[in-house]
């Protein structure tokens, strides 16, 4: 069926292997790179492992659905132990359901001995028994689709949905891992900025101490700068705490070979910020949740075909050929030679209220699913466009902030020179330095926003490759 082909395109067959994940760097690597983190998270995160297990559950359901087409062997036998009649019989049959025409083919063998009452006359066979073969075909209802075939189609859809949901979970986990990684790096960069501020104040404190001892500076200036040193030391302590918290949060996505979370060391911080994971607007949007909505709508459409099938009358064609072998048995010569049987079975509900009611429900559900899929598609497109606008704006703001940082650094350097020459005061020097630090922090935040927007763009467009997924 077309639906089965569609679901097969959406998800690989159960026998196929999911594309192998890259091996991450060891947890004690000198530097924790983004690619290593994403590879580690894709391989070790419990949420992704759980989602993979759910796809195996769907594989089991798909195999169970194939059981409706299993070949079935049946056998029965019996004997009259006490009484006027002493007949014994045995009957074996192998039946194979047809994947098309909603019927089955079968073959069998039966044999009997002794005598049976007239109302069990059909149990008689010749000396070596009877062999038979037959088939049943559905000519109207169940010819194109039936519960067995729909069960298989539904299992294919469940497998495709499970795989799409696995991709949704994996993309979500990788997006959170990237957020934790960026927060860790940003905390490290903020710590650098605050330490640079503290170093400037401490160096100035040593110079002021020498000037005070030489009688060139009043003690109040030394006290004022000491106050600034203490304030900047508090900023450094807070930044160190923020970095430790960020490293602890990152450990959920950075695990050793046994899957145990490992807190990255401060020495593993990279020296530069990573590149954006997506450099421009995506060409194609392959969101797993949109695929899920489309698959569910397609499954409802297949169920609609099943409900329409229920409106048809049942007309089954039965054909069977049988032949007794061996000498004539107690049943007489009527069983000798070939026996060809042909028949039809016809039935139809006169009111069809159950079938028409199900058809109405399924049609309404199909309309609802189509509207939901359309709204989701439009929502995703608007989301991607909005993220790309933010990504582009962040790039422009970074360029402006970079120019502002250069000017703020130049002003801070000039103010320190004026202070050393006695043409400025400590308040202006501290103000210039903190302004330059704030601009550096704004530049860092802008770069982080651009990186975060690029990750949002990858997640919103379903670009798992950019997030370290196969």
C-alpha positions as CSV (number, residue, x, y, z in Angstrom):
1,X,0.0,0.0,0.0
2,X,1.0,3.6,-0.5
3,X,0.8,4.3,3.2
4,X,3.2,1.5,4.0
5,X,5.7,3.0,1.5
6,X,5.3,6.4,3.0
7,X,6.0,5.2,6.5
8,X,9.0,3.2,5.2
9,X,10.4,6.4,3.8
10,X,10.0,8.2,7.1
11,X,11.9,5.6,9.1
12,X,14.4,2.9,8.4
13,X,13.4,-0.7,8.6
14,X,13.8,-2.4,11.9
15,X,16.6,-4.5,10.6
16,X,18.6,-1.5,9.6
17,X,21.0,0.2,12.1
18,X,20.7,3.8,13.2
19,X,23.7,5.8,11.8
20,X,26.7,5.4,14.2
21,X,27.4,8.2,16.6
22,X,30.9,9.7,16.7
23,X,33.0,8.8,19.6
24,X,33.6,11.8,21.9
25,X,36.9,12.8,23.4
26,X,37.7,11.4,26.8
27,X,36.3,13.3,29.8
28,X,39.9,14.2,30.9
29,X,40.7,15.9,27.6
30,X,42.8,19.1,27.9
31,X,40.1,21.2,26.4
32,X,36.3,20.5,26.2
33,X,35.3,21.3,22.7
34,X,31.7,21.8,21.6
35,X,31.8,18.8,19.1
36,X,33.1,16.5,21.9
37,X,30.3,17.6,24.2
38,X,27.6,17.1,21.6
39,X,29.0,13.7,20.7
40,X,29.1,12.7,24.3
41,X,25.6,13.9,25.0
42,X,24.1,12.2,21.9
43,X,25.7,8.9,23.0
44,X,25.2,9.0,26.8
45,X,22.2,11.2,27.7
46,X,19.5,9.1,29.5
47,X,16.7,10.8,27.7
48,X,18.1,9.8,24.3
49,X,18.7,6.3,25.5
50,X,15.1,6.1,26.7
51,X,13.8,7.4,23.3
52,X,15.8,4.7,21.5
53,X,14.2,2.1,23.8
54,X,10.8,3.4,22.7
55,X,11.7,2.8,19.1
56,X,12.5,-0.8,20.0
57,X,9.0,-1.0,21.6
58,X,7.5,0.1,18.3
59,X,9.6,-2.5,16.5
60,X,8.1,-5.1,18.7
61,X,4.6,-3.8,17.9
62,X,5.4,-3.9,14.2
63,X,6.5,-7.6,14.5
64,X,3.4,-8.4,16.5
65,X,1.2,-6.9,13.7
66,X,2.9,-9.2,11.2
67,X,1.5,-12.1,13.3
68,X,-1.9,-11.6,11.7
69,X,-0.3,-13.1,8.6
70,X,1.4,-16.0,10.3
71,X,0.8,-19.5,8.9
72,X,-1.3,-21.5,11.3
73,X,-1.3,-25.2,11.8
74,X,-4.3,-26.9,13.5
75,X,-5.0,-30.5,14.3
76,X,-7.8,-32.4,16.0
77,X,-8.8,-36.0,16.5
78,X,-11.2,-38.2,18.4
79,X,-12.5,-41.7,19.0
80,X,-15.6,-43.3,20.4
81,X,-14.4,-45.5,23.2
82,X,-17.8,-46.9,24.3
83,X,-21.0,-47.4,22.4
84,X,-22.6,-48.8,19.2
85,X,-20.2,-46.8,17.0
86,X,-16.5,-47.0,17.2
87,X,-15.1,-44.5,14.7
88,X,-11.8,-42.8,15.1
89,X,-10.7,-39.7,13.1
90,X,-7.8,-37.2,12.8
91,X,-7.7,-34.0,10.9
92,X,-4.8,-31.6,10.2
93,X,-4.8,-28.3,8.4
94,X,-2.3,-25.6,7.4
95,X,-3.7,-22.1,6.6
96,X,-1.9,-19.1,5.3
97,X,-3.6,-15.7,5.3
98,X,-3.5,-13.7,2.0
99,X,-2.0,-10.3,2.2
100,X,-4.4,-9.2,-0.5
101,X,-8.0,-10.1,-1.2
102,X,-8.6,-10.4,2.5
103,X,-8.8,-14.2,2.5
104,X,-6.6,-17.3,3.0
105,X,-5.3,-20.4,1.3
106,X,-5.2,-23.7,3.1
107,X,-4.4,-27.4,2.7
108,X,-5.2,-30.3,4.9
109,X,-5.3,-34.0,5.4
110,X,-7.8,-36.2,7.3
111,X,-8.3,-39.9,7.9
112,X,-10.8,-42.1,9.7
113,X,-11.5,-45.7,10.5
114,X,-14.5,-47.5,12.0
115,X,-18.1,-46.4,11.8
116,X,-19.8,-43.1,12.5
117,X,-23.5,-42.2,13.0
118,X,-25.3,-40.7,10.0
119,X,-25.1,-37.2,11.5
120,X,-21.3,-37.5,11.5
121,X,-21.1,-38.9,7.9
122,X,-18.6,-36.2,6.8
123,X,-15.9,-37.8,9.0
124,X,-15.7,-40.9,6.7
125,X,-12.7,-41.1,4.3
126,X,-11.2,-43.8,2.1
127,X,-8.5,-46.1,3.5
128,X,-5.6,-43.7,3.2
129,X,-7.6,-40.6,4.0
130,X,-8.4,-37.4,2.2
131,X,-6.2,-34.5,1.0
132,X,-7.6,-31.1,0.3
133,X,-6.7,-27.6,-0.7
134,X,-8.8,-24.5,-0.9
135,X,-8.9,-20.7,-0.8
136,X,-11.2,-18.0,0.4
137,X,-11.4,-14.6,-1.4
138,X,-13.1,-11.4,-0.3
139,X,-14.7,-9.8,-3.3
140,X,-16.2,-6.6,-1.7
141,X,-15.6,-5.9,1.9
142,X,-12.0,-6.6,3.0
143,X,-10.7,-6.8,-0.6
144,X,-8.6,-3.7,-0.5
145,X,-8.1,-3.3,3.3
146,X,-9.0,-5.1,6.4
147,X,-8.2,-5.0,10.1
148,X,-5.1,-7.1,9.6
149,X,-3.6,-4.9,6.9
150,X,-4.6,-1.7,8.8
151,X,-2.9,-3.1,11.9
152,X,0.3,-3.4,10.0
153,X,0.0,0.0,8.5
154,X,-0.8,1.4,12.0
155,X,2.3,-0.4,13.4
156,X,4.4,1.2,10.6
157,X,3.0,4.6,11.5
158,X,3.8,4.0,15.2
159,X,7.4,3.0,14.3
160,X,7.8,6.2,12.2
161,X,6.2,8.3,14.9
162,X,8.5,6.7,17.6
163,X,11.5,7.5,15.4
164,X,10.4,11.1,14.8
165,X,9.8,11.5,18.6
166,X,13.2,10.1,19.2
167,X,14.6,12.8,16.9
168,X,12.6,15.4,18.8
169,X,13.9,14.3,22.1
170,X,17.5,14.1,20.8
171,X,17.3,17.6,19.3
172,X,15.8,19.0,22.6
173,X,18.6,17.3,24.6
174,X,21.3,18.6,22.4
175,X,19.9,22.1,22.5
176,X,19.9,22.0,26.3
177,X,23.5,20.6,26.2
178,X,24.6,23.5,24.0
179,X,22.9,26.0,26.3
180,X,24.7,24.5,29.3
181,X,28.0,24.6,27.4
182,X,27.5,28.3,26.3
183,X,26.6,29.2,29.9
184,X,29.8,27.5,31.1
185,X,32.0,29.4,28.6
186,X,30.2,32.7,29.3
187,X,30.8,32.3,33.0
188,X,34.5,31.7,32.3
189,X,34.7,34.7,30.1
190,X,32.9,36.9,32.7
191,X,35.4,35.7,35.3
192,X,38.3,36.8,33.1
193,X,36.8,40.2,32.7
194,X,36.3,40.7,36.4
195,X,39.8,39.4,37.2
196,X,41.2,41.9,34.8
197,X,39.4,44.6,36.6
198,X,40.7,43.3,39.9
199,X,44.2,43.1,38.6
200,X,44.1,46.8,37.5
201,X,42.9,47.8,41.0
202,X,45.5,45.7,42.7
203,X,48.3,47.1,40.6
204,X,47.1,50.6,41.2
205,X,46.9,49.9,44.9
206,X,50.6,48.9,45.0
207,X,51.5,52.1,43.1
208,X,49.4,54.2,45.5
209,X,51.0,52.5,48.5
210,X,54.4,53.5,47.2
211,X,53.3,57.0,46.5
212,X,51.7,57.3,50.0
213,X,54.9,56.1,51.6
214,X,56.8,58.7,49.6
215,X,54.3,61.4,50.7
216,X,53.0,62.0,47.2
217,X,49.4,60.7,47.8
218,X,47.1,61.2,50.7
219,X,45.9,58.2,52.7
220,X,42.3,58.8,51.6
221,X,43.1,57.9,48.0
222,X,44.7,54.7,49.2
223,X,41.6,53.9,51.2
224,X,39.3,54.7,48.3
225,X,41.2,52.3,46.0
226,X,41.3,49.6,48.6
227,X,37.5,49.8,48.8
228,X,37.4,49.3,45.0
229,X,39.7,46.3,45.4
230,X,37.4,44.7,47.9
231,X,34.4,45.4,45.7
232,X,36.1,43.8,42.6
233,X,37.2,40.9,44.7
234,X,33.5,40.3,45.6
235,X,32.7,40.3,41.8
236,X,35.4,37.7,41.2
237,X,34.1,35.5,44.0
238,X,30.5,35.7,42.6
239,X,31.9,34.9,39.1
240,X,33.7,31.9,40.4
241,X,30.6,30.7,42.0
242,X,28.6,31.2,38.8
243,X,31.3,29.2,36.9
244,X,31.1,26.3,39.3
245,X,27.3,26.3,39.1
246,X,27.6,26.3,35.3
247,X,30.1,23.4,35.3
248,X,27.8,21.4,37.6
249,X,24.8,22.0,35.2
250,X,27.0,21.0,32.3
251,X,27.9,17.6,33.9
252,X,24.4,16.3,33.0
253,X,25.6,16.3,29.4
254,X,29.3,15.4,30.0
255,X,29.6,11.8,31.1
256,X,32.3,9.2,31.3
257,X,32.2,5.7,29.7
258,X,29.9,4.4,32.4
259,X,27.4,7.2,31.9
260,X,28.3,8.9,35.2
261,X,28.1,12.8,35.1
262,X,31.5,14.4,35.2
263,X,32.1,18.1,36.2
264,X,34.4,19.7,33.7
265,X,37.5,21.4,35.1
266,X,38.2,25.1,34.8
267,X,41.3,24.2,32.9
268,X,39.2,22.6,30.2
269,X,37.6,25.9,29.2
270,X,38.4,26.7,25.5
271,X,40.4,29.8,24.8
272,X,37.9,31.1,22.2
273,X,34.2,31.0,21.7
274,X,32.8,28.3,19.3
275,X,31.5,29.2,15.9
276,X,27.8,29.4,15.3
277,X,26.3,26.0,14.6
278,X,24.2,27.4,11.7
279,X,25.6,30.3,9.7
280,X,22.5,31.4,7.8
281,X,18.9,30.7,7.1
282,X,18.0,27.0,6.7
283,X,17.2,25.8,3.2
284,X,14.9,23.0,4.4
285,X,12.8,22.6,7.5
286,X,12.6,19.0,8.7
287,X,11.0,19.3,12.1
288,X,10.2,15.9,13.6
289,X,7.0,17.3,15.3
290,X,5.7,18.4,11.9
291,X,6.5,14.9,10.6
292,X,4.6,13.4,13.5
293,X,1.5,15.5,12.7
294,X,1.7,14.5,9.0
295,X,2.1,10.8,9.9
296,X,-0.9,10.9,12.2
297,X,-3.0,12.7,9.6
298,X,-2.0,10.0,7.1
299,X,-2.9,7.2,9.5
300,X,-6.4,8.8,10.1
301,X,-6.8,8.8,6.3
302,X,-5.9,5.1,6.2
303,X,-8.5,4.5,8.9
304,X,-11.0,6.4,6.9
305,X,-10.4,3.8,4.1
306,X,-11.0,1.1,6.7
307,X,-14.3,2.7,7.8
308,X,-15.5,3.0,4.2
309,X,-14.6,-0.7,3.8
310,X,-17.0,-1.5,6.6
311,X,-19.9,0.0,4.6
312,X,-19.5,-2.6,1.8
313,X,-21.4,-5.8,1.9
314,X,-19.5,-9.0,2.5
315,X,-19.2,-11.3,-0.5
316,X,-16.7,-14.1,-0.1
317,X,-15.8,-16.7,-2.7
318,X,-14.9,-20.2,-1.3
319,X,-13.2,-22.8,-3.5
320,X,-11.9,-26.3,-2.4
321,X,-10.6,-29.4,-4.1
322,X,-10.5,-32.7,-2.2
323,X,-9.5,-36.2,-3.1
324,X,-9.8,-39.4,-1.1
325,X,-7.0,-42.0,-1.6
326,X,-6.9,-45.7,-1.1
327,X,-9.5,-48.4,-1.1
328,X,-13.1,-47.5,-0.4
329,X,-13.8,-47.1,3.3
330,X,-16.8,-47.8,5.5
331,X,-18.5,-44.6,4.2
332,X,-19.0,-46.1,0.8
333,X,-18.0,-45.2,-2.8
334,X,-19.4,-41.7,-2.7
335,X,-16.0,-40.4,-1.6
336,X,-14.0,-41.8,-4.5
337,X,-12.6,-39.5,-7.2
338,X,-12.1,-35.7,-7.1
339,X,-14.4,-33.5,-5.1
340,X,-14.6,-29.8,-6.2
341,X,-16.6,-27.4,-4.2
342,X,-17.5,-23.8,-5.0
343,X,-19.6,-21.3,-2.9
344,X,-20.3,-17.7,-2.1
345,X,-21.2,-16.1,1.2
346,X,-23.1,-12.8,1.3
347,X,-24.1,-10.6,4.2
348,X,-24.8,-6.9,4.8
349,X,-26.2,-4.9,7.7
350,X,-29.4,-3.2,6.6
351,X,-29.0,0.0,8.5
352,X,-25.2,0.4,8.7
353,X,-25.4,2.8,11.6
354,X,-22.2,1.6,13.3
355,X,-20.2,1.9,10.1
356,X,-21.6,5.3,9.2
357,X,-21.0,6.6,12.8
358,X,-17.3,5.5,12.7
359,X,-17.0,7.1,9.2
360,X,-18.3,10.4,10.5
361,X,-15.9,10.4,13.5
362,X,-12.9,9.5,11.3
363,X,-13.7,12.2,8.7
364,X,-14.0,14.8,11.5
365,X,-10.7,13.7,13.0
366,X,-9.0,13.8,9.6
367,X,-10.2,17.4,9.1
368,X,-8.9,18.3,12.6
369,X,-5.5,16.7,12.0
370,X,-5.1,18.5,8.7
371,X,-5.9,21.8,10.3
372,X,-3.5,21.1,13.1
373,X,-0.7,20.1,10.7
374,X,-1.2,23.3,8.7
375,X,-1.1,25.5,11.8
376,X,2.0,23.7,13.0
377,X,3.7,24.2,9.7
378,X,2.9,28.0,9.7
379,X,3.9,28.3,13.3
380,X,7.3,26.6,12.6
381,X,7.9,28.8,9.6
382,X,7.2,32.0,11.6
383,X,9.4,30.7,14.4
384,X,12.3,30.0,12.1
385,X,11.9,33.4,10.4
386,X,11.9,35.1,13.8
387,X,15.0,33.3,15.0
388,X,16.8,34.2,11.8
389,X,15.9,37.9,12.3
390,X,17.3,37.7,15.9
391,X,20.4,36.0,14.6
392,X,21.0,38.7,11.9
393,X,20.4,41.5,14.4
394,X,22.8,40.0,16.9
395,X,25.5,40.1,14.3
396,X,24.9,43.8,13.6
397,X,24.9,44.6,17.4
398,X,28.1,42.7,17.9
399,X,29.8,44.9,15.2
400,X,28.6,48.1,16.9
401,X,29.5,46.8,20.4
402,X,33.0,45.9,19.2
403,X,33.5,49.5,18.1
404,X,32.2,50.7,21.4
405,X,34.6,48.4,23.3
406,X,37.6,49.8,21.4
407,X,36.7,53.3,22.4
408,X,35.9,52.4,26.0
409,X,39.3,50.7,26.3
410,X,41.0,53.7,24.8
411,X,39.2,56.0,27.2
412,X,40.1,53.8,30.2
413,X,43.8,53.7,29.2
414,X,43.9,57.5,28.7
415,X,42.2,58.1,32.0
416,X,44.8,56.0,33.8
417,X,47.6,58.0,32.2
418,X,45.9,61.3,33.3
419,X,45.6,59.9,36.8
420,X,49.3,58.9,36.9
421,X,50.2,62.5,35.8
422,X,47.9,64.0,38.5
423,X,45.3,65.3,36.0
424,X,42.5,63.1,37.0
425,X,41.0,61.5,40.1
426,X,40.4,57.9,41.2
427,X,36.6,58.1,40.7
428,X,37.0,58.9,37.0
429,X,39.6,56.1,36.6
430,X,37.3,53.5,38.2
431,X,34.3,54.8,36.2
432,X,36.3,54.4,32.9
433,X,37.5,51.0,33.8
434,X,34.1,49.7,34.8
435,X,32.5,51.2,31.7
436,X,35.0,49.3,29.6
437,X,34.3,46.2,31.5
438,X,30.6,46.6,31.1
439,X,31.0,47.1,27.3
440,X,33.1,43.9,27.2
441,X,30.4,42.1,29.1
442,X,27.8,43.5,26.6
443,X,29.9,42.3,23.8
444,X,30.2,38.8,25.4
445,X,26.4,38.7,25.9
446,X,25.9,39.7,22.2
447,X,28.1,37.0,21.0
448,X,26.4,34.5,23.3
449,X,23.0,35.6,22.0
450,X,24.2,35.0,18.4
451,X,25.5,31.6,19.3
452,X,22.2,30.8,21.1
453,X,20.2,32.0,18.1
454,X,22.2,29.8,15.8
455,X,21.4,26.8,18.0
456,X,17.8,27.8,18.1
457,X,17.8,28.0,14.4
458,X,19.2,24.5,14.1
459,X,16.7,23.1,16.6
460,X,13.7,25.0,15.0
461,X,14.6,23.8,11.5
462,X,15.2,20.2,12.7
463,X,18.9,20.3,11.7
464,X,20.1,17.5,13.9
465,X,23.5,17.3,12.1
466,X,24.4,20.8,13.3
467,X,23.6,19.6,16.8
468,X,25.9,16.6,16.7
469,X,23.3,14.0,15.7
470,X,23.6,11.6,12.8
